[in-house]
């Protein structure tokens, strides 16, 4: 049985993994800093949070499809290094605009940071099968998910405290995040060995010229359609799209609502959010580890259905107890169980994608896939933010839980029916 140490012994994957642990820690600091800024200017407003988050999502549609085409033509390692450096510089500029009270420029910088991320993310996802053998893909994806979780666990709990410390605050969190991008770039720069990771400068310039010409020649919609045409050829990818759409629609619906829900229940802007976030990503981490250790022999589709069912139950329980018996420890335990329930479906769907899609189209596939699932996130985020003006927030969270569990049960029943009728 493949273990974490088997993929960590791969130097290229280890440096990629390590760089993302550091970077994700910094991202959580920025996340808490921005939440605190919104809370100070518009306390209790889901719509204000939705507007901020939308600046992180819109680049998925405007930049993502074109970025995916570049990723399929250029050196993915170099794309990641350049992306990290540019994002670090931009994040370090945010405090300047905050001091100058230029909030629109802060939003513009956030938009640019996440636009550059559209090049980084598909490069990272597409490079994993290049540096990891096929038999280790599942455990590599499991550990790659852990990249987010380790940084998130530490980042959320520390960030929730840091932004309340006067001599550090939100501004200090942004400085730390900017530094983590440079550290990540150094780690990725240490990746070496595979020929695919080190093309000549001349070849890179030629490919860059072709990519630029191709990007201007093709529209964003054409790039999306091209990626979607490839996706619909494969039944596994159609399944992955439906799973991610349902998952991201639910996450979008609760993303702003749950922040204000917790703020109102416990009376703080970020401190208790950081505490509950620590439990959530701790559960994600534990669930990812357990799935990587024991889930390799279980059908990926079955794991996904069970994850939806359990996630829905814990989401509804979280909403019930926090609204009626707001105990921080109980809420933390339920958040941890929710994280454990969600995590296996992430590793399973990423692995299905890697196993299905040809190497030369991965950049476009991941970009088009992100466009579809982030559309679900964006639409349902604004729908839920609007609904929160008229509906109790606990009912919105409970409704998402019911939809998740119902989707998982329906998938299990359909799967049983197909097996029963198949020859």
Secondary structure, 3 states (H helix, E strand, C coil): CCCHHHHHCCHHHHHHHHHHHHHHHHHHHHHHHHHHHHHHHCCCCHHHHHHHHHHHHHHHHHCHHHHHHHHCCCCHHHHHHHHHHHHHHHHHHHHHHHHCCCHHHHHHHHHHHHHHHHHHHHHHHHHHHHHCCHHHHHHHHHHHHHHHHHHHHHHHHHHHHHCCCCCCHHHHHHHHHHHHHHHHHHHHHCCCCCHHHCCCHHHHHHHHHHHHHHHHHCCHHHHHHHHHHHHHCCHHHHHHHHHHHHHHHHHHHHHHHHHHHHHHHHCCCCHHHHHHHHHHHHHHHHHHHHHHHHCCCCCHHHHHHHHHHHHHHHHHHHHHHHHHCCCHHHHHHHHHHHHHHHHHHHHHHHHHHHHHCCHHHHHHHHHHHHHHHHHHHHHHHHHHHHHCCCCCHHHHHHHHHHHHHHHHHHHHHHHHHHHHHCC
